Amino acid sequence: MQGLPVQNYTSKKQSSPLGKLIVLTGPSGVGKGTLMNEILQRYPELHYSVSATTRSPRPGEINGKNYYFISRNQFEELVTQGEFLEWAEFAGNCYGTLREAVLNHVQSGKLVVLEIELEGARQIRHNFPNSLSIFILPPSFPELEGRIRRRGQDSEEAITRRLQRAQEEMAAANEFDLQIINDDFEKALNEIEQAIFA
């Protein structure tokens, strides 16, 4: 599969890997991607795990940097082969984290960061209880709706779907190690930095 770093891989569980897996999640439009991009710029030693998705690229997104953009058939084949650490379907598209790269980096002592949807984050928490999970919240639900609408990337139907999903997701915030409200960008960033490097 062109562009995808997929190989056969079997992991031996390590009781205390040297690295750390950090998961950033939260509802669509909450700003987790913007926060993640800034963290990665400030700390190049962090390893960002690029997810695979069946959705189309948004303007400015680059294959292999933002996501691996693949077909649904390719995605389903990878699921069947057990190549994903986690995967989920969201707003009609599939998203997944490729297993091999993440486990190799964690086991070699790196700090690996994932920015993923709620279902995937739950799977990571279940499979990797030692991971650090951070849930990003909006200052309020109306503010979240405004952010999603201002992006101008979705149909009204898709916006309605995202908002319904966002309400369900926000109800799950307490399942995660840390909840950070993205009201003041620098403050939210500072809280994430403290959590990662604590």
N, C-alpha and C positions, 0 to 999 in steps of 0.2 A: 504494500500500500504506500504509494509515493508520499513522501513528506512526513510519514509517521514513524517515530522511533520505537517500533514494536518488534520484540524478539521473544522467543520462548523463554520463560523465566519461572523458576520455582524459588520461593523465599524460605529461608530457615529462620524461624522466629528467634530474635535475639531478646534476651531478658532486659538488657539495658543498652539500647542503641546510643551511640555517641551524639547523634544529631537530634533534631526536634522537628516535629511536624506541626505546623501552625495553620489553622483553618479560619478563614474569614468568610462569614456568611451574613445574610440579611435579605430583606425583600428587594425586589427589582426597583431601581431608581433611588436607592438609599445613599448611593455614592461610594459603595465599597470598591468599585473599580478605580475611581479617582484616588481614593486613599491608598489602595494597593500600589498604583503607579508611583505615587510620591514616595512611599516607603522604599520601593525598589530603587528609585533614583538616589535616595539618601544612603542606602545600604546595599552596595553592589555585591557584598558577600552573601546576601540572601539568594536562595535559589527559588525562582518562581516556576511552579509546575504548570505548563501550558495544557489546558483541557482540550478535548476533542468535542466538536459540536456538529449537529446536522443543520443548524440555522445558517442563513446567508450572512456574509460579512456586512457589518455596518460601515458607513463611510469612514475611511481612515484606518480600518482594521487590517492587519497583515497576517496572512496564513503562516503559522509557525511561531508567531510572536504573541498575538492576542489569543488565538485559538488555532487548532487544526480543524479546518473546515472540510468535512467529509460527507459523503452521502449516507442516507439512512441504511442502505444495504451494507456499506462498509462498517458502519457503527454496529449493526446487529451481528455482523461476522465477528467483530472484536469482543462483543459481549459473550457470544457462544464460545470463543477461545479463552475466556476468562482473563482477558488482557486489562480489564478495568479494576482499579482499586475501589471505585464507587462510580455509579452512574444513575441518572434520573431523567425523567421527561418533564419538561417545563414549558408551558405556553406553546405546546405543539412541536417542540424541538427536543432532541436528546443532547445531554451533556455528560461527559465522563472524564475521569482522571486516569491516565495510563499508569498501570501498576509499576512496571519495571523501573522507570526513571526515578519515581518518588522513593521507592524502597532502597535503591542503590545509593541515592544521595543521603538519605537519613542514616543508613548504615555506615556511610563513609564520614559521618560527623558533621554534615551540613545542616543548616537551618532551612527547611523547605516550607514555603508558603503556598497555600491553595486559596483561591477565591472561588467558592462554589455555592450552589443552591442548597436550600435547607435539607432536602432528602439526602443529597450526597454528604452533607455535613453530618447528618445523623448516622449514616453508614460508617463514616470515618470514626466518629465517637465510639460506635459499637466495636469496630474492628481494632481501633488503636486508642484505648482508653487513656494512654499517656500523652496523647496529642493535646495541644492547647487550642481551644475553640473560642472564637470571638464572634459575637453577634452584634451587627451594626443596626442601630435603630434610627428612624427619622425623628426630628423634634416633635412632629405631630402627623396624623394621618392626612389632613388637608395639605400640609407641606409636601408630603410624599406624592400625593396626586398631582400637585403643581409641577413637581420636578419631572414626573413621567410625561406629563402633557407638554412641557417646555422642550423636551427632547425632540418632539415632532417626528418620531420614528415608527409609531404604531398607529394602526387603525383604531377607531373608537371601540370596536369589539375586542381587540387585543388589550387596549387600556383597561376596559372593564374586567377582563380576565386577570390581568396583572394586579389590579386593585383588590379583587376578591382573594386572590392568592396571597397578597401582601398581608391582609388581615389575619389569615390563617397562620402565616409565617410569624408575624409579630407575637402571636399568642404563644409561640414556642421559644421565645427568647430566653426564658429561665432554664431551659435545658442545657445551656452552654456556660462555659467557665466564666465568661466576662461579657457584660452588655455595655456597649458604648453608644451614646447618642451623638449622631453626626449633626450637631447644631452649629458649633464653631469648628471649622476644619482643622485649624492648628491644634486645638485642644484635643480633638478626637485622634489626630495623628500622634500627639504626645502620649496619649493613653495606650495606643497600640504599641508604640515604641517601648514603653515601660513594660508592657506585658511580654513582648517578644524577648527582650534582653534582661528580664528579671533574673 
